[in-house]
Amino acid sequence: MDVKTTFLNCMIEEEVYIEQPQGLEVKGRVNHVCKLKKDIYGLKQAPRAWYGRIDSFLTSLGFTKSKVDPNLYLKVMDDEPVKILMYVDDIFLTRNEK
């Protein structure tokens, strides 16, 4: 599953400032910058913010992180293992069916 909004809605922990976007400059304040309130796509902090948010969510659901691969989460449901593997903005979910 590809998560389309991965880097759009994450809160960032650091203070990040960017130049005013071209075409949206405020007249009389051309030397001012914008302080970001949320993460934006392409920001270096975006993957870390996304990972922190999804990690908190999965652990709150009872998944445990693998000691071998920090992107692999495991949980036993109905005596069957459920595995979630994350790669950047992709999530792979597997479970055995009886």
C-alpha positions as MATLAB code, in Angstrom:
seq = 'MDVKTTFLNCMIEEEVYIEQPQGLEVKGRVNHVCKLKKDIYGLKQAPRAWYGRIDSFLTSLGFTKSKVDPNLYLKVMDDEPVKILMYVDDIFLTRNEK';
ca = [
       0.000    0.000    0.000;
       1.421    3.371   -0.972;
       0.634    6.106    1.540;
      -0.037    9.211   -0.568;
      -0.105   11.732    2.285;
       2.962   10.385    4.087;
       4.897   13.627    4.278;
       2.038   16.122    4.187;
       0.512   16.074    7.654;
       3.298   15.190   10.046;
       4.187   17.593   12.804;
       7.841   18.569   12.887;
       9.758   18.893   16.136;
      12.370   21.421   15.019;
      11.844   25.019   14.009;
      12.136   25.159   10.221;
      12.103   28.319    8.138;
      11.845   28.623    4.369;
      12.079   31.484    1.916;
       8.804   32.968    0.780;
       7.507   30.884   -2.147;
       8.018   32.489   -5.542;
       4.899   34.372   -6.586;
       3.592   34.543   -3.010;
       6.000   37.118   -1.621;
       4.537   39.705    0.747;
       5.126   43.213   -0.612;
       7.400   45.239    1.598;
       8.652   42.116    3.356;
      10.796   40.470    0.706;
      13.516   39.587    3.222;
      11.113   37.796    5.587;
      10.905   34.013    5.833;
       8.078   31.595    6.614;
       8.052   29.357    9.700;
       6.627   25.914    8.977;
       3.959   24.525   11.281;
       3.747   21.141    9.561;
       6.009   19.004    7.455;
       6.156   19.469    3.696;
       7.192   17.028    1.006;
      10.887   17.233    0.219;
      11.920   18.463    3.649;
      14.879   16.557    5.131;
      12.973   16.026    8.389;
       9.917   14.544    6.601;
      10.864   10.847    6.764;
      11.818   11.069   10.453;
       8.556   12.839   11.329;
       6.543   10.234    9.388;
       8.385    7.327   10.990;
       7.873    8.729   14.489;
       4.156    9.137   13.895;
       3.555    5.693   12.366;
       5.779    4.034   15.004;
       3.668    5.535   17.799;
       0.468    4.459   16.071;
       1.559    0.857   15.465;
       2.913    0.375   18.986;
      -0.347    1.781   20.389;
      -2.145   -0.994   18.470;
       0.026   -3.608   20.191;
       2.611   -4.228   17.470;
       6.195   -4.801   18.562;
       9.197   -3.655   16.588;
      11.626   -6.298   15.372;
      15.084   -6.176   16.935;
      16.631   -7.188   13.608;
      14.807   -4.686   11.348;
      13.294   -1.522   12.870;
      10.880   -1.274    9.938;
       9.262   -4.638   10.702;
       6.384   -4.800   13.196;
       4.847   -8.003   14.540;
       1.641   -8.889   16.368;
      -0.185  -12.166   16.989;
      -3.936  -11.998   16.313;
      -6.192  -15.049   16.554;
      -3.094  -17.259   16.989;
      -1.721  -16.043   13.638;
       1.221  -13.653   13.141;
       0.529  -10.321   11.470;
       3.560   -8.609    9.947;
       3.858   -5.015    8.802;
       6.929   -3.928    6.890;
       7.533   -0.287    6.021;
       9.742    1.123    3.293;
       9.748    4.934    3.003;
       6.066    5.617    2.154;
       5.047    2.013    1.378;
       3.475   -0.391    3.865;
       3.348   -4.160    3.328;
       0.887   -6.120    5.473;
       0.899   -9.931    5.616;
      -1.141  -12.494    7.489;
      -1.775  -16.204    7.026;
      -5.312  -17.208    6.108;
      -6.806  -20.434    7.313;
];
